[in-house]
Amino acid sequence: MTIKALLRTTLLAGAAALAATAGANAASWRGWNIHPDGYPNTVALEDFAKALTAKTDGRLSAQVYNNAVLGDQPDAIDQLRNGALDFANFNLGPMGEFVPSINVLSLPFLFSSVDQMHAVMDGPIGKRFSDDMSEQGIVSLAWFDSGARSFYDTKRPIEKPADLDGLKMRVMNNQLYVDMVDNMGGNATPMAYGEVFQSLKTGVLDGAENNFPSFDSSNHYEVAKYFSLTEHLILPECVCISKTSWDALSPEDQTIVRQAAIDAANEQRELWAKQEEESRKKVEAAGVKINEIADKGPFQDKMKPVYDDFLKANPDLKSLVDDIRSTKAQ
Ligand code: GTR
């Protein structure tokens, strides 16, 4: 063997050994996602996972599991906190059960617009929320858009709170949503997202509440033909990492992961804006009657006891509510 050939063989063997070591030490991250293929959050989260794998030279590989196959949202939040899951896109609604200050975001009609929500979440208040989440084992790196949530049902348009009388409405897992619907006059039913379609079909539920993209992708629009634009909740979502997985990263890899999450959020917000329009058009074409609500005042008035009870139980969060309310939209 020539010196050159020997050198090449030695180099190749060395590279293979290195690759094997990297492979053995590479972390394989599992990511939770509630949405199906093609949904804006799914596309952005999958690109986030690809970026981690590509930009860390294989020190990290990541895979997203869609359609909540790894468990319901509250269960997944628990799994992320104890390190059974590495990353996820969560709605901050169910997060309030784990991080008390986050519950402020679930006070109905808190934000005046989606733009105001972004101004809050992208500024110092958003930073406070991520610090509070971090204390509970959840590292939030960026915020996704989730539009505004409105009621839809199988029975009638909801124009005033009295129209909710007697309607069994699904809510996400959070006592504040039960209080919200009950105070408006409906019957709140907390239920996992994946069970809602069947329950609407069989009449176990009369309705639910969500944004246009989820109303579309969950196929709820096939059964619930009245969509009433109450826009009672504007909930941000997070790109969240388990603190256990985060702490195991080198500072260099933390920077890569943080940047990939910010890129994913920028991508998601663009896709989201398009999807909201497309989904609205699609459900209308499928026969859904969209009901604009000129005056949301009567719905907002019914929320006074919800705010009073919440602030009585959490007096320390009053200033946070005030600070959010006085933040100007971007
Ligand atoms: C969607 C949200 C999901 C989940 C779902 C639900 O809009 O993106 O994370 O919270 O609503 O209603 O359970």
Boltz pocket constraint, residues with backbone or C-beta under 6 A from the ligand:
constraints:
  - pocket:
      binder: B
      contacts: [[A, 34], [A, 73], [A, 89], [A, 90], [A, 91], [A, 93], [A, 146], [A, 172], [A, 191], [A, 192], [A, 193], [A, 209], [A, 210], [A, 211], [A, 214], [A, 237]]
      max_distance: 6.0
